[in-house]
Amino acid sequence: MQAHQQGHDIQILHKDRYGYVVQCRHCKCIQVAFNNIAIDQDRNEFTSLVKVIESYYRDHHDLPDQCCNFRNIQVETPFEKMRLVFSLGELYAFHNMLQKVELMLQVDDISRAQ
């Protein structure tokens, strides 16, 4: 996506202090950046990421013994020896960011279908 940022028409879907989500208007590639993580993906991969993070969020968001700042939530990735590690606060922020963008993309899909 680095080349896209320099030469393509990028639409900012979300931006806050934690990161951003952008989409190339031409190829529709989506880049998610959160803290020091950047993931380039297509629409289906993005939807899969949203579902994975939703699952981890549901499993962890209401546990009373979770420290908001301790990075003890490990999210599996498709790579054998690589996991994403979040604190509860980071997981909450990442989850909210992805949910907002997913909703925006769904609304866009519906409006294009009409």
N, C-alpha and C positions, 0 to 999 in steps of 0.2 A: 504494500500500500504506500510505501515511501515514494515511489515513482508517481503514484496517483496524486499524492498531495502536491507534487510539483507541477504536474502537467494535466490534471483532470479537474473536473468540476466537482468539488467535494461539498456534500451537504452535511452540516453538523446536526446530528440527531439529539445529542445530549452532551453537555459539558458542565462539570462542577469541579470542586477542589480535589476530588479523588481521581478523575479521569474524564474520558470522553468516548463517544461513539460517533463515527462518521461513516458515510456511505458515498461511494463513487456514483455519480448520476449516470455514468456511461455503462460500466460493467456490473454495477450493483454490488460490488465487493464491500463488505462491512469490516471496519477495523474497530475493535474494542480495546481501549487502553485503560488500565486501572492500576494505580500506584506504579510499579515498575514492570508491569506485564502488558504486552501488546499482542493481540491475536487478530490475524486476518482470516476472514471466512466468508463463505457465501451465505445466502439467506437460510438455507436448510441447516447449515452448521450453526448459525447464530441461534436458530430456534432450538436446536439440540442443547446448546450451551445454556439457554434460558431455562430449559426443563431440568437440566442437571443442577443448576444453582438453586432453582425453586425447591428441588427435593432436599438438598442440603439445608436450605433455609428452614423448611418445615421441620426437619429433624432436630435443629439446634436453636431456633429462635426463642423458645420458651423454657429452656432448661435453666433452673434457678441457680445452679452452681457455675454457670459460664461467666468468665471474666470478659468484660467488653473489650479489653486491650491485649489479651494474651492470645497469640496466634497458635491455636490448637485445633483448628478445623482444617482437615486435609481433604482436598477435593481431587479425586482421581482424574487423570487425563488419558487420552488415547496412547500416550507414550509410556512404555513399561516402567521406567524408573523416575518419572516426573509427576509431581503433585503440585497443586496450587494450595498455598497455606494462607488462611485468613483468621483474623480475630473475629469475634462475634460482631463487633461494630463494623468491621470491613465487609463481612459477609452481608450484613444488613444493607450497607450502602451499595455494594455491587448488585445485590438482588434488586433493590429499588431502581437502580440505573437501568438494568436489563429489562425489567418489567415495563418501565416507561417507554423505552424504545420499542419493545415488542408490540405494545399497544399502538404506538404511532405507525409502525409498519403494517399492522393488521388493518388499521383505518385506511391507510394508503392503498392496500390491496383491494379493499372493498370499494373504494372510490374509483379505482381504475377499472374494476369489473363492471361498473354501471354505465 
